Amino acid sequence: MKAFACGDVVPGCDARWVCSSEDEILASVGAHAASAHGLTDLPPDLVGAVRSSIVAA
């Protein structure tokens, strides 16, 4: 299992995920970034920050 907290990348955001794979987290984070943060395209540096903040759950 993998876990990610959006607040680790976007201060003040309380969204969190626990998924079976990093790919599942990235898909969920992409949808969340669009709906909650207005980001329709995730820049590579943001994807990198998300990847580096994913931990084992």
Secondary structure as GFF3:
##gff-version 3
##sequence-region A 1 57
A	DSSP	beta_strand	2	5	.	.	.	ID=ss1
A	DSSP	three_ten_helix	6	8	.	.	.	ID=ss2
A	DSSP	beta_strand	16	19	.	.	.	ID=ss3
A	DSSP	alpha_helix	22	37	.	.	.	ID=ss4
A	DSSP	alpha_helix	44	53	.	.	.	ID=ss5
A	DSSP	beta_strand	55	56	.	.	.	ID=ss6
###
